[in-house]
Amino acid sequence: MNSSEEQFQTLIAHVEVRCNKMLQENNYVLPIGLLINLQDEVEIVIATLDISDQVQELVNHVQTGVTEKVKTGKFKASCIAYPDYENSVVVALLENAENYCATVNIPVVTEPTTKLVASDSEVLDGKCYIFPTKQDS
């Protein structure tokens, strides 16, 4: 899994499955962090605090956890996903060690059941938050 596109598609697929499971079990989404390690395995950093009205605090907690893991040099891509209840989307911040990044807004529908619809996602430019920024030589 060497291309950014492949990495990001894998991470979005995991976001969709994990967030849909949270919606099915709890009817809300907690912020989560996902990482792809050097062996192409997905590892999870999840906010386990059950405070759904403190989303930014939980996102910061997840970002800190993901950043600390990336500092080990054993990961090649990351995703931090969190709910944006006002816009009925889950926001996924994607980034990799090559400093490719994207923001993906995944809509949440409520009928017939509440779930994410990744096929209707909106892909936007992103920013580097997790991986050290590579400098041009």
N, C-alpha and C positions, 0 to 999 in steps of 0.2 A: 504494500500500500504506500506507494511513493508519491503519487500526485496529490496536490492539494484538493482537487475535486473529489478524488476517491476518499481521502481522509474526511472531508467535510460531509460527504454523503453518508458515510458510516456513522459519524457523530450525530447527524440529524436523525438517522434511523433509530439510534439509541434514545435520543431525546423523545421522539414520538412514542416509542414503546413505553418508556419509563413514565413520561408525563400522563399518557393515557391510563396507565395502571394507577397512578396517584388520583387522577380524576374519577376513575371507577370506584376506588376504595374510599376516598375522602372528599371528593367533589372540590378539591383545590390542588394547586401545584406548589410545591416548595422548590426554591432554587436548587439546582444541581450543577455539579461540575463533572465533566467527563474528560478523560485523557487517553490518547493513543500512545502506548509505549513503543519502544524500539522493536519489540517482537510482534507488533501490530495487534496487540490485545487492548481492549478498552477497560480502563479502570475508572472507578466512580469516587467522587468526592461529593457528598450530599449534606445539605443542611438538615440536621435531624431535629432542630428546634421546631416546636409546633406553634409558631407565632405567625400566622398568615398575614397579619396586618403590619408586620415589620419587615416587609420584603427587602428594602434597601440594606438593612442591617444583616439579613441573611445572605444577600448577594455579596456583601463585603466579606463575610465569613467564608463563603465558598471561594471567592477570588483569592483570599489569603492562602487557603489550603491548596488551591491549584497552583498558585505562584510558587509556593514552597516546594511542591513536588517537581515542578519544571526546573527549578534551580539545580536539581540533581543531575540534569543532562540526560535523563533516561526517557524522555518523552519527545514526540514529534508533532503532536497536534493537541489542541484543547478546545473545549466548549464550555461556556457558562450559560445556562438556560434559566430563565426566571419568568414569572407571570407578569403580564401587563394587563391587569383587570379592566382598566379604563378603556382599552382598545380591543379587548377580547382576543389577545394573542399571547403566545409564549415567545419571548425574545431569546434567540440563541446567538451568542457572540462566539464566532469561530476564529481560530488563529492557529498558525503552525510555526515551526522553527525557521521556516524560510521567510517569515513575516508576511505571508499572505493572510488576509483576514476578510471577514464578511460578517454582516449582521443579517440574520434571517428572522423574519416575523412569521410565525406559524399560527394561522387562525384557529380559534377554538369555537366549535359549533355546539349548540345545546340541544338540537333536535335531530334525530329522535333520542340520542343520548349525548352527553357532554364528552367531547373528544377533540383531539388535535387533528387537523387535516393538512398534513405536510405537503400534499400535492398542490395545495393552493398557496404555498408560501411565497413571500415577497423577499427577494434577496437584495440587500443594499450594501454599500461600501461599509467597511468596518475599520476598527482602529486596533493597534497593538497595545494590549494591556498586560499580557502574561509573559510572553517570550521576550528576551532581550532584543532590542532593535539592532539589526545588522547594519553596520555603517558601510557605505560605498567606499572602496579604496581608490 
